[in-house]
Amino acid sequence: MVARLVIAAPSSGAGKTTVATGLMAAFAGRGLAVSPHKVGPDYIDPGYHALATGRPGRNLDAYMCGTGLVAPLFEHGARGCDLAVVEGVMGLYDGAADQGELASTAQVSKLLKAPVVLVVDASSQSRSVAALVHGFASWDPEVRIGGVILNKVATDRHEHLLREALGESGVPVLGVLRRAPAVATPSRHLGLVPVAERQAAAVEAVAAQAEQVRAGCDLEALLALARSAPVLSAEAWEPHGAWADRPRGADARGAAGAGAAVGARAAGGSGGRPVVAVAGGAAFTFSYAEHTELLRAAGAEVVTFDPLRDEELPEGTSGLVIGGGFPEMYGEQLSANEPLRKAVAALAASGAPVAAECAGLLYLARSLDGTPMCGVLDADARMSGRLTLGYRDAVAVSDSVLAPAGARMRGHEFHRTVIEPGAGAAAAWGLRQPERRVEGFVQGGVHASYVHTHWAGSPEVAARFVERCGVEHCR
């Protein structure tokens, strides 16, 4: 059994990431093996979690993967660890729009049978904090709030008033944190600046968060609370053969069986395995650890490359995956790497499988804010003042390297860019909410879309992709 805590808050902006990352780093600094997790589709926070713990940050998304996979994915990530810290999303009870508790931190805490620590921004209240905590603690009897950490406390007098008020609530105060500029992480149009872009500054920020938590929190009480979690009766998720035996709750109608012949005709890497190149570096930081694990389990040799630095695709590349990130911040550098842009265009023209999500879509476009990109797609992208954000229920419009037409998947959009046109002659997805529309591009072996997907919820996607990495596409 893995001891575990869920770090939640009444709303966004209360300091969940600071507290969760600080706790991870503080406990790791004491010699514990700490497993980091994040509720929802966020890619950036897990980067800080990984920096704090030395382990991959993993997402637990009940919408994209199904409720039945939350506990197995948790067990997979936490295998062999002493403690797991799960950072929540938004407010404790906030989830997918019009879906009740689905994908909320509260739901995940119940699926994991994990106690919740509520991080409260106390900067503008005193006695009212007791009413706030009481309301959250009593709203859902199945959610166990085991303690409170008060954040942004101004003075000793302020702390005294808060503790006095909470003394009558029955919820113990497990930490008090003062305002501390050193722990702040800079933000921009899509949230925090990723670790890969900050490097040394990110290391310093995580160290400061750990020190603040050590000084202000009762680590022994928090560890005891984590160890009070009951046994979780769930088998760990395994990437090998995941597409053959999918848990209930994951929906990919029409896509089953794609991995039946994986690897039978693929070549290019060591041992005859196809080489799948995965974009990384500062411009492409959005990825789920399970994607790489599924590709490897399906028979691929996965090689990461950096489009900002590498002028060639990895040797033997027969498939390409370009996830999300911030190409808009590195447009000139990406454009200046003309040899790689030409190599990507040539690979796509050969019919090789290419899967591009969001930032990857922009990179494959003809231009981004007027700067030349790879030119794989007859489309142009630009920054926009409008934020597109939310879960998506998607149906594959066209047969592609990821899914057959008619297959259903759930995904997430998160961007401040637009691409014109928004869909190709063969669209990638038909979206059913919040409004009906088609989007994305399917041409040859290319599947490019704004929609981020979590392949653990539809593992046959990875199997299908690797199967398409045939000998005829090897460079």
Protein Blocks (a to p, Z undefined) as FASTA:
>chain_A
ZZddddddfbehilmmmmmmmmmmmmmmnopacddddedjbfklmmmmmmmnopacdddd
fklnopklmmmmmmmmmgoiabdcdddehjfklccehiljnoiaklmmmmnopacddddd
fklccklmmmmmmmmmmmpmmlccfbdcdehifblmlmmmmmmmmmmnopacfbdcdddf
klpccddfkocadfklnmmmmmmmmmmmmmmmmmmpcfklmmmmmmmpccdddddddfeh
klmmccehiacehigoklmmgoklgghiehhiacddddedjklmcccfklmmmmmmnopa
cddddfklmmbdcehiabdcddedjfklmmmmmmmmmmlmmmmmmmmmnopacddehjlm
mmmmmbeghiacehlagcdddddfbdcedddddddfbdcfkbcehiacddddddfbdcdd
fbdfbdfbdcfbfbdcdedjdehjbccdfbdcdfklmmmlmmmmmmmmcfklpZZ
